[in-house]
Amino acid sequence: MVGESVASYSNVLLMFGFACAAVAPALLISRMISPENKKRPNPVKTLPMECGQVPSGAGRTHFMMQYYAYVLMFVIFDVMAIFLYAWGSTILDMPRTATLPIIAFLGVMFAAMAFALYQSKRRNIW
C-alpha cells in the first residue's frame, strides 16, 4: 500500500528534483558574480533618469487611453479564438450537448464585445 503511493508520486518528486538541480546553479552563479554592496546602492544609480537626461516634470502624468475599446476587443477575440479552435477541433468527437457551454461562452464574450463597442462611442471617459 505504501509502495504504491510512493510509486505514484515518484514522477512528481523526480521532476521537482530536476527543477531544483536546474535552478540551484543559476542562483549560486548569480550570487557569486553579483556586486557585494547590495545593501548600500550607489546614490547615482538610484536617481530617476530619462534616457540619460536629467528628468524634467512629474514622473506620473495623466495618460489618455483612446484605444481602450480596441485593446479590449482584441483580448476578447483572442480568447474567443483560442476556445473556439479547441472546441472546433474536437466537435466531431463530442456529443451534441457539448455545444451548450460554448454557446454560453460566446454569449458572455459577445456581451463583453458589445460593452467595448459602447465604450468606444463614449468620449471623455478617461
C-alpha positions as CSV (number, residue, x, y, z in Angstrom):
1,M,0.0,0.0,0.0
2,V,2.7,2.5,0.9
3,G,4.8,1.4,-2.0
4,E,2.0,2.2,-4.4
5,S,1.5,5.7,-3.1
6,V,5.3,6.4,-3.3
7,A,5.4,5.0,-6.8
8,S,2.5,7.2,-7.9
9,Y,4.4,10.3,-6.7
10,S,7.8,9.3,-7.9
11,N,7.4,11.1,-11.2
12,V,6.5,14.3,-9.4
13,L,9.4,14.1,-7.0
14,L,11.7,13.3,-9.8
15,M,10.6,16.4,-11.7
16,F,10.9,18.5,-8.6
17,G,14.5,17.2,-8.2
18,F,15.3,18.1,-11.7
19,A,13.9,21.6,-11.3
20,C,15.9,22.2,-8.2
21,A,19.0,20.9,-9.9
22,A,18.5,23.3,-12.8
23,V,17.7,26.4,-10.7
24,A,20.3,26.0,-7.9
25,P,23.4,26.5,-10.1
26,A,21.8,29.6,-11.7
27,L,21.1,31.1,-8.3
28,L,24.6,30.3,-7.0
29,I,26.4,31.7,-10.0
30,S,24.4,34.9,-10.0
31,R,25.2,35.3,-6.3
32,M,28.9,34.7,-6.9
33,I,29.2,37.3,-9.7
34,S,26.9,40.0,-8.3
35,P,28.4,43.0,-6.5
36,E,28.8,42.8,-2.8
37,N,27.3,46.1,-1.8
38,K,23.6,45.4,-2.4
39,K,22.6,46.8,0.9
40,R,24.1,50.2,0.1
41,P,23.4,51.0,-3.5
42,N,25.2,53.8,-5.3
43,P,23.1,57.0,-5.0
44,V,23.8,58.0,-8.5
45,K,22.4,54.7,-9.8
46,T,19.2,55.2,-7.8
47,L,18.4,58.6,-9.3
48,P,15.5,58.7,-11.8
49,M,16.6,59.4,-15.3
50,E,15.1,59.7,-18.8
51,C,17.3,58.1,-21.3
52,G,20.5,59.5,-19.8
53,Q,19.0,63.0,-19.4
54,V,18.2,64.9,-16.3
55,P,14.5,64.3,-15.5
56,S,12.0,67.2,-16.1
57,G,8.5,67.4,-14.8
58,A,6.5,65.0,-12.8
59,G,7.1,61.3,-13.1
60,R,3.4,60.4,-13.4
61,T,1.1,62.2,-15.8
62,H,-2.4,61.7,-17.0
63,F,-2.5,59.1,-19.7
64,M,-5.3,59.3,-22.3
65,M,-6.0,55.8,-23.4
66,Q,-8.1,56.4,-26.5
67,Y,-7.7,52.9,-27.9
68,Y,-9.0,51.2,-24.8
69,A,-12.0,49.7,-26.7
70,Y,-9.9,48.3,-29.4
71,V,-7.5,46.7,-27.0
72,L,-10.4,45.2,-25.1
73,M,-11.9,43.8,-28.3
74,F,-8.6,42.3,-29.3
75,V,-8.4,40.5,-26.0
76,I,-11.9,39.3,-26.3
77,F,-11.4,38.0,-29.9
78,D,-8.1,36.4,-28.8
79,V,-9.6,34.4,-26.0
80,M,-12.6,33.5,-28.2
81,A,-10.3,32.2,-31.0
82,I,-8.4,30.0,-28.5
83,F,-11.5,28.4,-27.1
84,L,-13.3,28.1,-30.5
85,Y,-10.3,26.4,-32.1
86,A,-10.1,23.9,-29.3
87,W,-13.8,23.3,-29.4
88,G,-13.9,23.1,-33.2
89,S,-11.1,20.7,-33.5
90,T,-12.9,18.2,-31.2
91,I,-16.5,18.9,-32.2
92,L,-17.0,15.6,-34.1
93,D,-15.9,13.5,-31.1
94,M,-18.2,15.3,-28.6
95,P,-21.9,14.8,-28.0
96,R,-24.4,17.4,-29.1
97,T,-24.8,18.6,-25.5
98,A,-21.2,19.9,-25.5
99,T,-22.3,22.8,-27.7
100,L,-24.3,24.4,-24.9
101,P,-21.3,25.6,-22.8
102,I,-19.7,27.1,-25.9
103,I,-22.9,28.9,-26.7
104,A,-23.0,30.3,-23.2
105,F,-19.3,31.3,-23.5
106,L,-20.0,33.0,-26.8
107,G,-22.9,34.9,-25.2
108,V,-20.6,36.2,-22.5
109,M,-17.9,37.1,-25.0
110,F,-20.4,38.9,-27.3
111,A,-21.7,40.8,-24.3
112,A,-18.2,41.9,-23.4
113,M,-17.7,42.9,-27.1
114,A,-20.9,45.0,-27.0
115,F,-19.6,46.7,-23.9
116,A,-16.4,47.5,-25.6
117,L,-18.2,49.0,-28.6
118,Y,-20.3,51.0,-26.2
119,Q,-17.2,52.3,-24.5
120,S,-15.6,53.2,-27.9
121,K,-18.5,55.6,-28.7
122,R,-18.2,57.4,-25.3
123,R,-16.0,60.5,-25.3
124,N,-14.0,61.8,-22.3
125,I,-14.3,58.6,-20.3
126,W,-10.8,58.9,-19.1
